[in-house]
Amino acid sequence: MKQTKRHIAHISLVVRDYDEAIRFYVDKLHFTLVEDTVLSPEKRWVLVAPSHDASCCLLLAKAANDTQATRIGNQTGGRVFLFLYTDDFWRDYREMLAQGIHFVREPVKEAYGTVAVFEDLYGNLWDLLEKSYEL
């Protein structure tokens, strides 16, 4: 059987408003706005990524109905949802604090690296993580 080459390209994140979500991810987390294409008067294709060379982007998907709106900020039932890896934990941690990012768990050193949990503008939980190369 032929081996296939696959990867996850995008992860959909339900948001309240495209522009407020873009401002948060681009201005506060310093993500790159990869694409912002108008598809209809109500719908846009908005991709943001942690860096210009990231292999996976967040697709910012505006809630289209009341059911989707109930999921904003809680797509995983309160568990950490996304994992933002960094090459310099303390640089990014301090910058995020300066940007007003709320950390719900303070930094700790674990066997796998240094990690802290923060929330995005809607309350989704993220890990900020620098891998330990001692493993």
C-alpha positions in Angstrom: 0.0 0.0 0.0 1.3 3.4 -0.9 2.2 5.7 2.0 0.2 8.9 2.0 1.6 12.2 3.1 -1.0 14.2 5.2 -1.0 16.9 7.8 -3.6 19.0 9.7 -3.8 22.3 7.9 -6.3 24.3 10.0 -8.2 24.1 13.3 -11.5 25.9 13.4 -12.0 28.2 16.3 -15.5 29.6 16.8 -15.4 33.3 17.5 -18.0 36.1 18.2 -16.5 38.6 15.7 -13.9 38.3 13.0 -12.3 41.7 13.6 -12.0 41.4 17.4 -10.5 37.9 17.1 -8.0 39.2 14.5 -7.0 42.1 16.8 -6.4 39.7 19.7 -4.4 37.1 17.8 -2.4 39.6 15.7 -2.0 42.5 18.1 -1.7 40.7 21.4 -0.3 37.2 20.6 1.7 38.5 17.5 0.3 35.9 15.2 0.4 36.4 11.4 -2.7 37.1 9.5 -2.4 34.6 6.7 -5.6 35.2 4.9 -8.8 37.3 5.2 -11.2 36.7 2.3 -14.8 37.8 2.2 -17.0 34.8 1.1 -20.4 36.5 1.6 -21.8 39.4 3.6 -21.8 37.2 6.7 -18.9 34.9 6.2 -15.1 35.3 5.8 -12.2 32.9 5.5 -9.8 34.1 8.2 -6.6 32.3 8.9 -4.0 33.2 11.6 -0.8 31.4 12.5 1.8 31.8 15.2 4.4 32.5 12.5 4.6 33.0 8.8 6.1 29.5 8.3 3.7 27.6 10.6 2.3 24.4 9.1 -1.1 24.7 10.9 -3.3 27.7 11.1 -6.4 28.7 13.1 -9.5 29.2 11.0 -11.4 31.9 12.8 -15.0 30.9 12.2 -17.7 33.4 13.3 -20.6 31.6 15.0 -23.4 31.4 12.5 -26.3 30.5 14.8 -27.2 30.3 18.5 -26.0 26.7 18.9 -22.5 27.6 17.6 -22.5 30.8 19.7 -22.9 28.7 22.9 -19.5 27.1 22.0 -17.5 30.3 21.9 -14.8 30.1 24.5 -15.6 26.5 25.5 -15.1 24.2 22.6 -13.5 21.5 24.8 -15.5 21.7 28.0 -12.9 23.6 29.9 -9.8 21.6 29.0 -6.7 23.1 27.5 -7.6 23.3 23.8 -4.5 24.6 22.0 -0.8 24.3 22.6 1.5 27.2 21.6 5.1 26.1 21.5 7.9 28.6 21.8 11.7 28.7 21.6 11.9 31.2 24.5 9.2 30.7 27.2 10.2 33.6 29.5 10.4 36.1 26.6 6.9 35.2 25.4 5.4 34.9 28.9 6.6 38.4 29.8 5.4 39.8 26.5 2.0 38.2 26.9 1.7 39.6 30.5 2.5 43.0 29.1 -0.2 42.6 26.5 -2.7 41.9 29.3 -3.1 38.1 28.6 -4.6 36.4 31.6 -2.8 33.3 32.8 -4.9 30.9 34.8 -2.0 28.7 35.8 1.4 30.1 36.6 4.6 28.8 35.0 5.9 25.4 36.2 8.8 23.3 35.2 7.7 19.8 34.2 9.7 16.9 32.9 8.6 17.8 29.3 9.3 21.5 29.6 8.2 24.9 31.0 4.5 25.5 30.7 1.8 27.9 31.8 -1.9 28.0 30.9 -3.5 31.2 29.5 -6.9 32.0 28.1 -7.7 33.8 24.9 -10.2 36.6 24.5 -13.1 34.2 24.7 -11.8 32.0 27.5 -10.4 29.1 25.5 -7.5 27.6 27.5 -4.0 27.4 25.9 -0.7 26.0 27.0 2.3 28.2 26.4 5.1 25.6 26.3 8.8 25.4 25.8 10.0 21.9 25.4 12.8 20.5 27.6 15.5 19.0 25.5 16.7 17.0 28.5 14.2 14.2 27.8 
